[in-house]
Amino acid sequence: MSTDAASEGDPTPEIEVTEDAAEQALDLLEGENLDTDMAGLRLFVQQGGCAGLSYGMRFDEEPEADDTVYEHHDLRVFVDPASMNYIEGSVVDFEDGLQGAGFHVDNPNVVSECGCGESFRT
């Protein structure tokens, strides 16, 4: 069953999205021709990278039945149960710097990252 942790008054949501990241994602989502009332950003963890795990993000039309659904700054975020085990407590931000612009996950569960920062181990 889906839950909307942000609207239930949870003072410490398990996944947080900064306002800047939400704005960037919503801009991209609008270009995908999806229903922005139902669609959202799927945040997931997959096997890969030199440290063993990597983050993935994509837009989905709607959440799966067992997803946890968060809403931050009008952006819906879908997280499957397996990924939640790795990213609980994370903050998704958007960074624009000398090395380029992109989304960044600040994950308190990470014990090591590869040199390029693309993969991690918990």
CNS distance restraints for C-alpha pairs under 8 A (distance, minus, plus):
assign (resid   1 and name CA) (resid  65 and name CA) 5.31 0.50 0.50
assign (resid   1 and name CA) (resid  66 and name CA) 5.04 0.50 0.50
assign (resid   1 and name CA) (resid  67 and name CA) 6.90 0.50 0.50
assign (resid   1 and name CA) (resid  68 and name CA) 7.67 0.50 0.50
assign (resid   2 and name CA) (resid  63 and name CA) 7.66 0.50 0.50
assign (resid   2 and name CA) (resid  64 and name CA) 7.82 0.50 0.50
assign (resid   2 and name CA) (resid  65 and name CA) 6.13 0.50 0.50
assign (resid   2 and name CA) (resid  66 and name CA) 5.98 0.50 0.50
assign (resid   2 and name CA) (resid  67 and name CA) 5.43 0.50 0.50
assign (resid   2 and name CA) (resid  68 and name CA) 5.11 0.50 0.50
assign (resid   2 and name CA) (resid  69 and name CA) 5.92 0.50 0.50
assign (resid   3 and name CA) (resid  67 and name CA) 7.77 0.50 0.50
assign (resid   3 and name CA) (resid  68 and name CA) 5.36 0.50 0.50
assign (resid   3 and name CA) (resid  69 and name CA) 5.41 0.50 0.50
assign (resid   3 and name CA) (resid  70 and name CA) 7.42 0.50 0.50
assign (resid   4 and name CA) (resid   8 and name CA) 6.37 0.50 0.50
assign (resid   4 and name CA) (resid  68 and name CA) 6.94 0.50 0.50
assign (resid   4 and name CA) (resid  69 and name CA) 4.95 0.50 0.50
assign (resid   4 and name CA) (resid  70 and name CA) 4.99 0.50 0.50
assign (resid   4 and name CA) (resid  71 and name CA) 6.71 0.50 0.50
assign (resid   5 and name CA) (resid   9 and name CA) 6.96 0.50 0.50
assign (resid   5 and name CA) (resid  10 and name CA) 5.89 0.50 0.50
assign (resid   5 and name CA) (resid  13 and name CA) 6.30 0.50 0.50
assign (resid   5 and name CA) (resid  68 and name CA) 7.80 0.50 0.50
assign (resid   5 and name CA) (resid  69 and name CA) 6.87 0.50 0.50
assign (resid   5 and name CA) (resid  70 and name CA) 5.53 0.50 0.50
assign (resid   5 and name CA) (resid  71 and name CA) 7.62 0.50 0.50
assign (resid   6 and name CA) (resid  10 and name CA) 5.97 0.50 0.50
assign (resid   6 and name CA) (resid  13 and name CA) 6.33 0.50 0.50
assign (resid   6 and name CA) (resid  70 and name CA) 5.65 0.50 0.50
assign (resid   6 and name CA) (resid  71 and name CA) 5.76 0.50 0.50
assign (resid   6 and name CA) (resid  72 and name CA) 7.00 0.50 0.50
assign (resid   7 and name CA) (resid  70 and name CA) 7.98 0.50 0.50
assign (resid   7 and name CA) (resid  71 and name CA) 7.33 0.50 0.50
assign (resid  13 and name CA) (resid  89 and name CA) 7.26 0.50 0.50
assign (resid  14 and name CA) (resid  88 and name CA) 5.10 0.50 0.50
assign (resid  14 and name CA) (resid  89 and name CA) 4.52 0.50 0.50
assign (resid  14 and name CA) (resid  90 and name CA) 6.87 0.50 0.50
assign (resid  15 and name CA) (resid  70 and name CA) 7.41 0.50 0.50
assign (resid  15 and name CA) (resid  87 and name CA) 7.53 0.50 0.50
assign (resid  15 and name CA) (resid  88 and name CA) 6.10 0.50 0.50
assign (resid  15 and name CA) (resid  89 and name CA) 5.33 0.50 0.50
assign (resid  15 and name CA) (resid  90 and name CA) 5.15 0.50 0.50
assign (resid  15 and name CA) (resid  91 and name CA) 5.95 0.50 0.50
assign (resid  15 and name CA) (resid  92 and name CA) 7.69 0.50 0.50
assign (resid  16 and name CA) (resid  72 and name CA) 7.14 0.50 0.50
assign (resid  16 and name CA) (resid  89 and name CA) 7.46 0.50 0.50
assign (resid  16 and name CA) (resid  90 and name CA) 6.35 0.50 0.50
assign (resid  16 and name CA) (resid  91 and name CA) 4.66 0.50 0.50
assign (resid  16 and name CA) (resid  92 and name CA) 6.19 0.50 0.50
assign (resid  17 and name CA) (resid  21 and name CA) 6.30 0.50 0.50
assign (resid  17 and name CA) (resid  22 and name CA) 6.30 0.50 0.50
assign (resid  17 and name CA) (resid  72 and name CA) 5.97 0.50 0.50
assign (resid  17 and name CA) (resid  73 and name CA) 7.93 0.50 0.50
assign (resid  17 and name CA) (resid  91 and name CA) 5.64 0.50 0.50
assign (resid  17 and name CA) (resid  92 and name CA) 4.71 0.50 0.50
assign (resid  17 and name CA) (resid  93 and name CA) 6.22 0.50 0.50
assign (resid  18 and name CA) (resid  22 and name CA) 6.18 0.50 0.50
assign (resid  18 and name CA) (resid  72 and name CA) 7.60 0.50 0.50
assign (resid  18 and name CA) (resid  73 and name CA) 7.89 0.50 0.50
assign (resid  18 and name CA) (resid  91 and name CA) 7.21 0.50 0.50
assign (resid  18 and name CA) (resid  92 and name CA) 6.29 0.50 0.50
assign (resid  18 and name CA) (resid  93 and name CA) 5.37 0.50 0.50
assign (resid  18 and name CA) (resid  94 and name CA) 7.73 0.50 0.50
assign (resid  19 and name CA) (resid  23 and name CA) 6.15 0.50 0.50
assign (resid  19 and name CA) (resid  72 and name CA) 7.56 0.50 0.50
assign (resid  19 and name CA) (resid  73 and name CA) 5.97 0.50 0.50
assign (resid  20 and name CA) (resid  24 and name CA) 6.28 0.50 0.50
assign (resid  20 and name CA) (resid  93 and name CA) 6.79 0.50 0.50
assign (resid  20 and name CA) (resid  94 and name CA) 6.06 0.50 0.50
assign (resid  21 and name CA) (resid  25 and name CA) 6.09 0.50 0.50
assign (resid  21 and name CA) (resid  92 and name CA) 6.71 0.50 0.50
assign (resid  21 and name CA) (resid  93 and name CA) 4.87 0.50 0.50
assign (resid  21 and name CA) (resid  94 and name CA) 4.56 0.50 0.50
assign (resid  21 and name CA) (resid 103 and name CA) 6.91 0.50 0.50
assign (resid  22 and name CA) (resid  26 and name CA) 5.97 0.50 0.50
assign (resid  22 and name CA) (resid  72 and name CA) 7.02 0.50 0.50
assign (resid  22 and name CA) (resid  73 and name CA) 6.11 0.50 0.50
assign (resid  22 and name CA) (resid  74 and name CA) 7.43 0.50 0.50
assign (resid  22 and name CA) (resid  75 and name CA) 5.74 0.50 0.50
assign (resid  23 and name CA) (resid  27 and name CA) 6.18 0.50 0.50
assign (resid  23 and name CA) (resid  73 and name CA) 7.71 0.50 0.50
assign (resid  24 and name CA) (resid  28 and name CA) 6.42 0.50 0.50
assign (resid  24 and name CA) (resid  94 and name CA) 7.42 0.50 0.50
assign (resid  25 and name CA) (resid  29 and name CA) 5.98 0.50 0.50
assign (resid  25 and name CA) (resid  41 and name CA) 7.47 0.50 0.50
assign (resid  25 and name CA) (resid  75 and name CA) 7.55 0.50 0.50
assign (resid  26 and name CA) (resid  30 and name CA) 6.11 0.50 0.50
assign (resid  26 and name CA) (resid  75 and name CA) 6.46 0.50 0.50
assign (resid  27 and name CA) (resid  31 and name CA) 6.80 0.50 0.50
assign (resid  28 and name CA) (resid  32 and name CA) 6.81 0.50 0.50
assign (resid  29 and name CA) (resid  33 and name CA) 7.35 0.50 0.50
assign (resid  29 and name CA) (resid  34 and name CA) 7.00 0.50 0.50
assign (resid  29 and name CA) (resid  36 and name CA) 7.27 0.50 0.50
assign (resid  29 and name CA) (resid  40 and name CA) 7.64 0.50 0.50
assign (resid  29 and name CA) (resid  59 and name CA) 7.01 0.50 0.50
assign (resid  30 and name CA) (resid  34 and name CA) 6.84 0.50 0.50
assign (resid  30 and name CA) (resid  36 and name CA) 7.07 0.50 0.50
assign (resid  34 and name CA) (resid  39 and name CA) 6.30 0.50 0.50
assign (resid  34 and name CA) (resid  61 and name CA) 6.46 0.50 0.50
assign (resid  35 and name CA) (resid  39 and name CA) 5.69 0.50 0.50
assign (resid  35 and name CA) (resid  61 and name CA) 7.13 0.50 0.50
assign (resid  36 and name CA) (resid  40 and name CA) 7.07 0.50 0.50
assign (resid  38 and name CA) (resid  61 and name CA) 6.31 0.50 0.50
assign (resid  38 and name CA) (resid  62 and name CA) 5.41 0.50 0.50
assign (resid  39 and name CA) (resid  59 and name CA) 7.01 0.50 0.50
assign (resid  39 and name CA) (resid  60 and name CA) 5.60 0.50 0.50
assign (resid  39 and name CA) (resid  61 and name CA) 4.18 0.50 0.50
assign (resid  39 and name CA) (resid  62 and name CA) 4.89 0.50 0.50
assign (resid  39 and name CA) (resid  63 and name CA) 7.65 0.50 0.50
assign (resid  39 and name CA) (resid  76 and name CA) 7.06 0.50 0.50
assign (resid  40 and name CA) (resid  59 and name CA) 5.65 0.50 0.50
assign (resid  40 and name CA) (resid  60 and name CA) 5.68 0.50 0.50
assign (resid  40 and name CA) (resid  61 and name CA) 6.64 0.50 0.50
assign (resid  40 and name CA) (resid  62 and name CA) 6.68 0.50 0.50
assign (resid  40 and name CA) (resid  63 and name CA) 7.74 0.50 0.50
assign (resid  40 and name CA) (resid  75 and name CA) 6.47 0.50 0.50
assign (resid  40 and name CA) (resid  76 and name CA) 4.59 0.50 0.50
assign (resid  40 and name CA) (resid  77 and name CA) 5.44 0.50 0.50
assign (resid  40 and name CA) (resid  78 and name CA) 6.68 0.50 0.50
assign (resid  41 and name CA) (resid  57 and name CA) 6.70 0.50 0.50
assign (resid  41 and name CA) (resid  58 and name CA) 5.81 0.50 0.50
assign (resid  41 and name CA) (resid  59 and name CA) 4.64 0.50 0.50
assign (resid  41 and name CA) (resid  60 and name CA) 6.36 0.50 0.50
assign (resid  41 and name CA) (resid  75 and name CA) 7.46 0.50 0.50
assign (resid  41 and name CA) (resid  76 and name CA) 6.23 0.50 0.50
assign (resid  41 and name CA) (resid  77 and name CA) 4.78 0.50 0.50
assign (resid  41 and name CA) (resid  78 and name CA) 6.10 0.50 0.50
assign (resid  42 and name CA) (resid  56 and name CA) 7.93 0.50 0.50
assign (resid  42 and name CA) (resid  57 and name CA) 5.45 0.50 0.50
assign (resid  42 and name CA) (resid  58 and name CA) 5.30 0.50 0.50
assign (resid  42 and name CA) (resid  59 and name CA) 5.74 0.50 0.50
assign (resid  42 and name CA) (resid  60 and name CA) 6.32 0.50 0.50
assign (resid  42 and name CA) (resid  77 and name CA) 5.73 0.50 0.50
assign (resid  42 and name CA) (resid  78 and name CA) 4.62 0.50 0.50
assign (resid  42 and name CA) (resid  79 and name CA) 6.08 0.50 0.50
assign (resid  43 and name CA) (resid  55 and name CA) 7.27 0.50 0.50
assign (resid  43 and name CA) (resid  56 and name CA) 5.92 0.50 0.50
assign (resid  43 and name CA) (resid  57 and name CA) 4.80 0.50 0.50
assign (resid  43 and name CA) (resid  58 and name CA) 7.06 0.50 0.50
assign (resid  43 and name CA) (resid  77 and name CA) 6.90 0.50 0.50
assign (resid  43 and name CA) (resid  78 and name CA) 6.21 0.50 0.50
assign (resid  43 and name CA) (resid  79 and name CA) 5.55 0.50 0.50
assign (resid  43 and name CA) (resid  83 and name CA) 7.96 0.50 0.50
assign (resid  44 and name CA) (resid  55 and name CA) 5.83 0.50 0.50
assign (resid  44 and name CA) (resid  56 and name CA) 5.08 0.50 0.50
assign (resid  44 and name CA) (resid  57 and name CA) 6.33 0.50 0.50
assign (resid  44 and name CA) (resid  79 and name CA) 6.25 0.50 0.50
assign (resid  44 and name CA) (resid  80 and name CA) 6.98 0.50 0.50
assign (resid  44 and name CA) (resid  83 and name CA) 5.29 0.50 0.50
assign (resid  44 and name CA) (resid  84 and name CA) 7.88 0.50 0.50
assign (resid  45 and name CA) (resid  53 and name CA) 6.61 0.50 0.50
assign (resid  45 and name CA) (resid  54 and name CA) 5.69 0.50 0.50
assign (resid  45 and name CA) (resid  55 and name CA) 4.67 0.50 0.50
assign (resid  45 and name CA) (resid  56 and name CA) 5.86 0.50 0.50
assign (resid  45 and name CA) (resid  83 and name CA) 5.13 0.50 0.50
assign (resid  45 and name CA) (resid  86 and name CA) 7.26 0.50 0.50
assign (resid  45 and name CA) (resid  87 and name CA) 7.85 0.50 0.50
assign (resid  46 and name CA) (resid  53 and name CA) 5.67 0.50 0.50
assign (resid  46 and name CA) (resid  54 and name CA) 5.47 0.50 0.50
assign (resid  46 and name CA) (resid  55 and name CA) 6.33 0.50 0.50
assign (resid  46 and name CA) (resid  56 and name CA) 6.87 0.50 0.50
assign (resid  46 and name CA) (resid  83 and name CA) 7.93 0.50 0.50
assign (resid  47 and name CA) (resid  52 and name CA) 5.89 0.50 0.50
assign (resid  47 and name CA) (resid  53 and name CA) 4.61 0.50 0.50
assign (resid  47 and name CA) (resid  54 and name CA) 6.25 0.50 0.50
assign (resid  48 and name CA) (resid  52 and name CA) 5.19 0.50 0.50
assign (resid  48 and name CA) (resid  53 and name CA) 4.97 0.50 0.50
assign (resid  48 and name CA) (resid  54 and name CA) 5.65 0.50 0.50
assign (resid  48 and name CA) (resid 119 and name CA) 7.13 0.50 0.50
assign (resid  49 and name CA) (resid  53 and name CA) 6.06 0.50 0.50
assign (resid  49 and name CA) (resid  54 and name CA) 6.15 0.50 0.50
assign (resid  49 and name CA) (resid 114 and name CA) 7.97 0.50 0.50
assign (resid  49 and name CA) (resid 118 and name CA) 6.82 0.50 0.50
assign (resid  49 and name CA) (resid 119 and name CA) 5.09 0.50 0.50
assign (resid  49 and name CA) (resid 120 and name CA) 7.74 0.50 0.50
assign (resid  50 and name CA) (resid 114 and name CA) 6.28 0.50 0.50
assign (resid  50 and name CA) (resid 119 and name CA) 6.46 0.50 0.50
assign (resid  50 and name CA) (resid 120 and name CA) 7.99 0.50 0.50
assign (resid  51 and name CA) (resid 112 and name CA) 7.56 0.50 0.50
assign (resid  51 and name CA) (resid 113 and name CA) 6.19 0.50 0.50
assign (resid  51 and name CA) (resid 114 and name CA) 5.48 0.50 0.50
assign (resid  51 and name CA) (resid 119 and name CA) 5.34 0.50 0.50
assign (resid  51 and name CA) (resid 120 and name CA) 4.93 0.50 0.50
assign (resid  51 and name CA) (resid 121 and name CA) 5.72 0.50 0.50
assign (resid  52 and name CA) (resid 119 and name CA) 6.55 0.50 0.50
assign (resid  52 and name CA) (resid 120 and name CA) 6.22 0.50 0.50
assign (resid  52 and name CA) (resid 121 and name CA) 6.09 0.50 0.50
assign (resid  53 and name CA) (resid 119 and name CA) 5.36 0.50 0.50
assign (resid  53 and name CA) (resid 120 and name CA) 5.31 0.50 0.50
assign (resid  53 and name CA) (resid 121 and name CA) 6.17 0.50 0.50
assign (resid  54 and name CA) (resid 118 and name CA) 6.34 0.50 0.50
assign (resid  54 and name CA) (resid 119 and name CA) 4.42 0.50 0.50
assign (resid  54 and name CA) (resid 120 and name CA) 6.20 0.50 0.50
assign (resid  55 and name CA) (resid 118 and name CA) 7.77 0.50 0.50
assign (resid  55 and name CA) (resid 119 and name CA) 7.23 0.50 0.50
assign (resid  63 and name CA) (resid  67 and name CA) 6.08 0.50 0.50
assign (resid  63 and name CA) (resid  69 and name CA) 7.26 0.50 0.50
assign (resid  63 and name CA) (resid  78 and name CA) 5.97 0.50 0.50
assign (resid  64 and name CA) (resid  80 and name CA) 7.86 0.50 0.50
assign (resid  66 and name CA) (resid  80 and name CA) 6.62 0.50 0.50
assign (resid  66 and name CA) (resid  81 and name CA) 6.99 0.50 0.50
assign (resid  67 and name CA) (resid  78 and name CA) 5.96 0.50 0.50
assign (resid  67 and name CA) (resid  79 and name CA) 5.33 0.50 0.50
assign (resid  67 and name CA) (resid  80 and name CA) 4.59 0.50 0.50
assign (resid  67 and name CA) (resid  81 and name CA) 6.41 0.50 0.50
assign (resid  68 and name CA) (resid  78 and name CA) 5.87 0.50 0.50
assign (resid  68 and name CA) (resid  79 and name CA) 5.32 0.50 0.50
assign (resid  68 and name CA) (resid  80 and name CA) 6.45 0.50 0.50
assign (resid  68 and name CA) (resid  81 and name CA) 7.39 0.50 0.50
assign (resid  69 and name CA) (resid  76 and name CA) 6.64 0.50 0.50
assign (resid  69 and name CA) (resid  77 and name CA) 5.59 0.50 0.50
assign (resid  69 and name CA) (resid  78 and name CA) 4.81 0.50 0.50
assign (resid  69 and name CA) (resid  79 and name CA) 6.59 0.50 0.50
assign (resid  70 and name CA) (resid  76 and name CA) 5.64 0.50 0.50
assign (resid  70 and name CA) (resid  77 and name CA) 5.07 0.50 0.50
assign (resid  70 and name CA) (resid  78 and name CA) 6.67 0.50 0.50
assign (resid  71 and name CA) (resid  75 and name CA) 5.39 0.50 0.50
assign (resid  71 and name CA) (resid  76 and name CA) 4.45 0.50 0.50
assign (resid  71 and name CA) (resid  77 and name CA) 6.14 0.50 0.50
assign (resid  72 and name CA) (resid  76 and name CA) 6.67 0.50 0.50
assign (resid  72 and name CA) (resid  77 and name CA) 7.89 0.50 0.50
assign (resid  79 and name CA) (resid  83 and name CA) 6.53 0.50 0.50
assign (resid  79 and name CA) (resid  84 and name CA) 6.31 0.50 0.50
assign (resid  80 and name CA) (resid  84 and name CA) 6.25 0.50 0.50
assign (resid  81 and name CA) (resid  85 and name CA) 6.78 0.50 0.50
assign (resid  82 and name CA) (resid  86 and name CA) 7.53 0.50 0.50
assign (resid  83 and name CA) (resid  87 and name CA) 6.36 0.50 0.50
assign (resid  84 and name CA) (resid  88 and name CA) 5.31 0.50 0.50
assign (resid  86 and name CA) (resid 109 and name CA) 6.79 0.50 0.50
assign (resid  86 and name CA) (resid 122 and name CA) 6.95 0.50 0.50
assign (resid  87 and name CA) (resid 107 and name CA) 6.13 0.50 0.50
assign (resid  87 and name CA) (resid 108 and name CA) 7.87 0.50 0.50
assign (resid  87 and name CA) (resid 109 and name CA) 6.82 0.50 0.50
assign (resid  88 and name CA) (resid 107 and name CA) 7.75 0.50 0.50
assign (resid  88 and name CA) (resid 109 and name CA) 7.68 0.50 0.50
assign (resid  89 and name CA) (resid 107 and name CA) 6.74 0.50 0.50
assign (resid  89 and name CA) (resid 108 and name CA) 6.50 0.50 0.50
assign (resid  89 and name CA) (resid 109 and name CA) 7.91 0.50 0.50
assign (resid  90 and name CA) (resid 105 and name CA) 6.47 0.50 0.50
assign (resid  90 and name CA) (resid 106 and name CA) 5.46 0.50 0.50
assign (resid  90 and name CA) (resid 107 and name CA) 4.40 0.50 0.50
assign (resid  90 and name CA) (resid 108 and name CA) 6.26 0.50 0.50
assign (resid  91 and name CA) (resid 105 and name CA) 5.71 0.50 0.50
assign (resid  91 and name CA) (resid 106 and name CA) 5.09 0.50 0.50
assign (resid  91 and name CA) (resid 107 and name CA) 6.62 0.50 0.50
assign (resid  92 and name CA) (resid 103 and name CA) 6.84 0.50 0.50
assign (resid  92 and name CA) (resid 104 and name CA) 5.76 0.50 0.50
assign (resid  92 and name CA) (resid 105 and name CA) 4.57 0.50 0.50
assign (resid  92 and name CA) (resid 106 and name CA) 6.35 0.50 0.50
assign (resid  93 and name CA) (resid 103 and name CA) 5.69 0.50 0.50
assign (resid  93 and name CA) (resid 104 and name CA) 5.24 0.50 0.50
assign (resid  93 and name CA) (resid 105 and name CA) 6.37 0.50 0.50
assign (resid  93 and name CA) (resid 106 and name CA) 7.67 0.50 0.50
assign (resid  94 and name CA) (resid 101 and name CA) 7.28 0.50 0.50
assign (resid  94 and name CA) (resid 102 and name CA) 5.60 0.50 0.50
assign (resid  94 and name CA) (resid 103 and name CA) 4.39 0.50 0.50
assign (resid  94 and name CA) (resid 104 and name CA) 5.90 0.50 0.50
assign (resid  95 and name CA) (resid 100 and name CA) 7.95 0.50 0.50
assign (resid  95 and name CA) (resid 101 and name CA) 5.48 0.50 0.50
assign (resid  95 and name CA) (resid 102 and name CA) 5.55 0.50 0.50
assign (resid  95 and name CA) (resid 103 and name CA) 6.20 0.50 0.50
assign (resid  95 and name CA) (resid 104 and name CA) 6.74 0.50 0.50
assign (resid  96 and name CA) (resid 100 and name CA) 5.88 0.50 0.50
assign (resid  96 and name CA) (resid 101 and name CA) 4.07 0.50 0.50
assign (resid  96 and name CA) (resid 102 and name CA) 6.58 0.50 0.50
assign (resid  97 and name CA) (resid 101 and name CA) 6.07 0.50 0.50
assign (resid 109 and name CA) (resid 122 and name CA) 5.54 0.50 0.50
assign (resid 110 and name CA) (resid 120 and name CA) 6.37 0.50 0.50
assign (resid 110 and name CA) (resid 121 and name CA) 5.69 0.50 0.50
assign (resid 110 and name CA) (resid 122 and name CA) 4.52 0.50 0.50
assign (resid 111 and name CA) (resid 120 and name CA) 7.61 0.50 0.50
assign (resid 111 and name CA) (resid 121 and name CA) 5.86 0.50 0.50
assign (resid 111 and name CA) (resid 122 and name CA) 5.18 0.50 0.50
assign (resid 112 and name CA) (resid 120 and name CA) 5.74 0.50 0.50
assign (resid 112 and name CA) (resid 121 and name CA) 5.37 0.50 0.50
assign (resid 112 and name CA) (resid 122 and name CA) 7.09 0.50 0.50
assign (resid 113 and name CA) (resid 117 and name CA) 5.74 0.50 0.50
assign (resid 113 and name CA) (resid 118 and name CA) 7.53 0.50 0.50
assign (resid 113 and name CA) (resid 119 and name CA) 5.82 0.50 0.50
assign (resid 113 and name CA) (resid 120 and name CA) 4.21 0.50 0.50
assign (resid 113 and name CA) (resid 121 and name CA) 6.33 0.50 0.50
assign (resid 114 and name CA) (resid 118 and name CA) 6.64 0.50 0.50
assign (resid 114 and name CA) (resid 119 and name CA) 5.71 0.50 0.50
assign (resid 114 and name CA) (resid 120 and name CA) 6.21 0.50 0.50
